[in-house]
């Protein structure tokens, strides 16, 4: 704790200097990161780390880790100077003689608690925006993906002094110690259960938080759909990163007339993606693993519970404990008595529910906490709008999956149980900034109308002003 506290105090002292940095100076720091992750030896090291952690394919490291960080750096480079400008706001008639603007100033020392499922992307993206907003940052990576954590520590220690950006590795006790400190902002990505712990700790210091959580994100597939196209996208989204994605489709709600066709197409797509030579999915170099045995057993328990209670195992279910392998699994005939319909799966398992009328869909979704994401596959504009208008979620993707995170102009984040605050692009810049409202009076004194004593004449003026408000 002593070392952690000394790092925190050093960063507090550094904040006054960081607060005055220009866009050019902040971007120079991002350029160092960009140069580091463009070096082939460092790319190879990251791919090796993530393969050791959970056999993440090299292509997915490019697609979902390195590529995302490069894209965010590029977006920040193109916009930071504009974001940092004072933003003028309109002046109401009653405040004539004044001008007002918003100044974006750094919050101070920020804590980023990052998860294991995308251990580079979800660590570095909030760090990028914290730096861009002029803050000092302590990054605590997940202890579950130890090789990725070591990579982050090595990279940051080579690029930054610890009083500016620092990685602190450790287990839950380390996170607990960090949360006792009076940070100026905490950015947490993880489960709602741990999010509540983080928020409770932050409340003791009245620290602002951004909580990127999760939940059960539904995939709606109605009767007006190209079932092959819908299956191709759904199979990819569910199996990417072995289903260990906070915005992965957690379960499907499919029109009863399309159920059998969807299951058939999903099986075909899974086979073509991960077993094109009929050697078995476990032999695929493109299929990652559940992160550890604990999580594997948790998911297997959900599958077993569903089957015992009447669910039909359409495909998958095979497990190899030594390899943390779980085959892509589809369950039909699921119901609300099954644990799998109440817990975020976070694995390559897709329960399928059916509906008859579109009115049934919001009823099925709204009985659960508001999801981080929602997916709609339909060719009917009326149906699409109906599903959107009668549900609530952090984000919604129509006729595709998970691409909202790739657009930095959209706010990313949940609602209530699935998250607090929004991130990416300008939204992240604002999360790590204090929006300081500033009003300046230039002329016209208010004393005759606003200050005591409130004579009868002044009272009449006040009533007149009130009518204009």
N, C-alpha and C positions, 0 to 999 in steps of 0.2 A: 504493500500500500504506500510505503514511503516513496518509492521510485515513481509510482503512478502520480502521487500528489506533487512531487517535484516537477515532473513533466507538465502537469496541468498548470502549475504556478508559473513555469517558464513561458508557456503559451499565453497565459494571461498578460504577462509583461510585454510580449511581442505584439499583442493585438493593436496597441496604439499606433505602432509603425505600419502594420498591415492595413489598418483602416484607411491610411492615406495613399495606398498604392493605386497606380493608374491602371487602366485597362491593358495597356501595353505590358506593364510589369506582371500583371496576373496571367496574361496569355503566355508570357515567356515561361512561366511555370508549367502550363499545360503543354507547351512545345517540348519541354524536357520529357514529360510522360509519353508524348506521342513518339518522340524519337526513340525512346527506350523500347516501346512495344512494337516498333517497326523493325527493330534489329532481329534478324533471323535466329540468332542464338537465343535471344530472349523469348521469341515466339516458340521455339522448340522446347525451351525449359517450361513454359506455361502448359503447352500441350502434354508434356511428360508428367507434370504435376497433376493435371486433371485426369489423366489416364490412370495414374496411380491411385487417385482418390476414389473414382468410381467408373473407370473405363470410358470416360467421355471421348467420343470420336474426334479426331483432329479437325474434321470439317465442321463439326458443331462448335468447337472452340473458336474457329474463325467466325462462324455465323452468329453465335449467341453470346460470345464473350468479347473477343478482340474487335470484331466488326462493330458491335454496339458502342464500345468505348471510343473507337475512331470516329464514328458518326456523331457522337455527342460532342467531342472536341471540335470537330468541324463546325457544328451548329453554334457552339459557344463563340468560336473565332469570328463567325459571321455576324454575331449579334451583341456581343458583350458591351461594346462601346455605346450602342444605343440603349441597352438595358440600364446602364449606369447613369445616364442623363437624368437630370431632374425632370419630372413630368408635371407640366402645368395642368391645373384643373380649373374648371369654370368658376366664375365668381357670381354668387346670387345677387339680385338687385339690391337687397338690403345691406349688402357688404361692399357696395361701390366705394372705391377709394382704397381697396385692398387687392392684393394678388396672393394666390396660393399655389403651392406645388408640393410634390412628394419627392423626398430625398431618400434614396436607397442606401442605407449604411449597414455595414457588417454587424451580425449579432454578437460575434466574439469568438469564444472557444466552443467548438462543436464536436459532438461525439457521434460517430457513425458505427452502429452495430449491424454488421452485415451477415447474411445467411450462408448456408453451405450449398444451396442448390445451383446457383450461378455465382460461384465464389469470387470471380474476378469482376465480372460485369456489375453485380449488385453491391460490390465494395467500392469500385472505382467511380461509378457514375455519380453517386452523391458526393464523393470526395472532390470530383471535378467542379461541381457546382458550389460547394462550400468554399473552395479556393477562389473561384470566379467572383464570388460575392465578397471576398476580402477577409475571410475568416482563418483562424488556426483550427486544425483538425486532429483529433485522435481517432484512429480507426481500430476497432476491435473486430477482427474477422472471426468466423466460426471455428471452433476447435474441432469440429467433425471432419472437415476437409483440411487435414494438417499440411499436406504438401502445397496446396493453394495458399494457405495462410503463411507458410514460410516464404513462398515466392513474393507475396505482397510485402512482407517485412523486408526482404532483401531489396526489392525495387525501391520502396519508399526511403529506406535508410541511405541508399546510394544517391537519391535525387534531392532529398530535403534534410534540413536541420530539424532536430526533434522538437525545437520550440515553435516550429511552423506546421509541419505535418509529421505524424508519428504513428507507427503501428505498434499496438500492444497485444501480444498473443497471450492466450491463457484459457482456462475453463470457465465454468459458470461463476466461480468465486471471483475471478478477475472482473467479469461483467458487473457483479454485485458491488465490488469496490469502486468501479468507475461510476456507477449510478449513484453513489453517495456524494459525488462531487457536484458543485453548483455550475454545471455547464450552462451555456447560453442557448443552446439548442441541441436536441437529440434526434437523430434520424435512425429509425429502427425498421428493419425488414425481417419479418418472421411470422409466427403464428399469432392468432388473436389472444391465445392464452398467455403467451410471454409478453405480448403487447400490453396487456393489462398490468403486468408486473412493472414494465418499463414506465408506463404512464403514472402508476402509483408512486414510483421512486422519483420521477420528475416533478410530481406535484409537491413534494416536500420542499423543493427549491423554487417552485413556480417556474420551472423550465419549460419552454415551448417544445412541442414534439411534432415530428412527422412520423406516422405509423403506417408503413406499407405492409398490410396483412394479407389475408387470403379468404378462404371460404369455399363454398360449393358453387362453382360457376356453371350454370346450365347451358346446354347446347340445344336449341329448339330447331327441330326439323319438321316442317309441316308438309302437307300433301302437295303443295305447289312448288316442287323442287326437282332439280336434276340430281337424282340420288347418287349417281356415280361420282359426280363432282363433289357433292357434299361429303361422301364417304372418304374420298381421297384426302380432303383437307382435314377432316375430323381424325382420321387415323394418324396423320402426320402430327397434328397438334397434341394428341393424346400420348403418343410414343416419344416425342421429342424430349430429350433429357430424361428418358424413362418415366415420363409423366410427372416429374418433380419440378413443376413450374407453378407459381402462384396463380397465374392466369390460365392454366390448362383447363379445358372443358372437364368438369368433374363428373357430370352425368348427362345423359341425353334424354330429351323428351321428344319422342317421334310420333307422328300421326300413325294411328293403328294400321292404316292402309299401306304404310311404307316400312313397317317394322322389319319384315322378313327380307325385303330387298336391301335395306340398310345393313342388316347383319351379314348378309351374303357378300355385299360389296366391301364391307369393312374387313372381312376375313381375306378377301382377294387382295385388297390394298396392303394389308399387313404382310402377307406372303410375298408380294412383289417388292416391298420395301426392304424386308429383313431376311427373306429366305428365297431369293430368286433361283437358287441352284438346288433347292430341296436338301440342304445339308443341316437344317435345323437353325432356329433363330439364335440359339446360344453361340453358334459359330460366326454370326454376323459381326463384322468390324464396325458396323454403323449403329449398333444398339448398345447403349450404355447400361449401367447397373443401378440397382437400388443402392443408396449411399452406404448402408451398413446393415448388419444382421438384425439389429433392433428394429429398424424401420421395415425391413423385409418381413419379419415376423408379425409386426403390427398389421401390415397390408394383407398377409396371408390369413390372419385371424378374421379380418373383415370379409374376405372371400368365403371362408369356411362358414361363418355365421350366416351369410346370405344364402348359401346353398342349403344349409340345414333348415332354413326357414322357408324354403320353396323356390329360391331363385334357380334359373337354369343356366348352367355353365355352357355358353355357346362355343367358346374356344379359350385356349390358354389355361392358366392356373398352375402350370408346371413351375417348380421351384428348385433351385440348386443352392443350398445353404452355403457351400464352400465358396461360391462365386457371386453370391448375392444376386443371383439371376431370378427374375420373375418374367415369364412369358407374357406378351400382350394378352389381356383377358377381357372377354365380353360377357356380361351377365344380363339376362333378360328376366322378365317376370319379377322384378324387384318391387318391394313395397315398404311402407313407412315403419314396419316392425323391425327392419334390418338396420344394424348399426352403420352399414355402409352408406345409408341415406341420411345420416346425421353427423358424420365425421368427414372432414376433408381427406380425400384418399391419398393424394400426393404420390401417385404411382401409376403404372400402365394398366389400370383397370377401369373399364367403362360400364357402369350400370345403365340399362336402358329402360325407361318408363314409356308408356304410351298414352295418347290422348285421343279423344273422339272429336270434340269441338274446341275451337280456338279459345273459348272462354275458360276451358279447363287449365290452360297453360299458366296464366298469371296466378291462379289459385294454388297450383303446385309449387311455383317459385316463391310466392309471397309468404308462404308458411315458414320459410327459413330466413335466417338473417340475410340482409342485403349482400349480394355477392360482389366480389371485386370486378368480375367481368361477366358479360352475357353474350351469347352467340345466337344468331338467327340465320337459318338457311331457308330461304323462300324466294319465289319469284313474284309473289303478290305484294305490291306496295301497301295495300290496305292492311294485310295481315302483319307486315313488318311494323307499320306504324302502330297498330293495335298492341302488339307485344311490347313496344317501347313505351307507349303511353300508360300502360297498365302494370308496369313493373318499375323497379329501381335498381340500379347497379352502378358501380364505379365507372365502368365503361361498357360500351356495346359495339360489337363488330357484326356487320351484316354480310353474309355470304363469304366469309373467310374467318380466320382464327388468329388471335394473338398479335396481329399486326399493329394494333394501336400503340404498343410500346415503341414501335419503330418510328412513330411520327412525333418528333419533339415539340410540335406546335399544339398537340393535344395534351390536356392535363391527364396525368396518370395517378390513380389512387382509388381508394375504396370509399365506402359509406358506412359509418358506424362500426359494426363488427368486422368489416373488411378493410378498414383503414381510416385514418384521419389525416387530412392535408393532401396536397397534390404535388406531383413532381414532374420532372423533365422540362427542358427548355426554360422559358421565362418563369414558369411556375416553380421550378426548382430554385432559380435565382431569388425569387421572392421568398420562398420558404427559409432560405438562409440569410435573409435580409430583414432589417427593421424598416418598415415603411413609415418614415418619419414625416408627418404632416406639418407643413410650415406655412404660416399666414403672415403677410407683411402689410402694415397700413402705410399708405403713401400720402393720403390727404383726407379731409373731412373728419373732424372730431365728432365723437358720438355723445359728448357730455350733455348737451341740451336735451337729448332724448332718452338717455339711458341711466343717468346718475341721479341719486336722491338729492334733494327732497322731491318726492313725487307729487307735484302740485296738480291741481285740476287740469291745467293746460297740458302738462306732461302725460297725465293719464289718458287724455284724449288722443295725444300723439301715439302713445303706446297701443291703444285700441285700433287706431288707424293702421299702424305698422302691422299689427296682428292680422288684419284683414288681407294684407298683401303676402303674408307668410304662407 
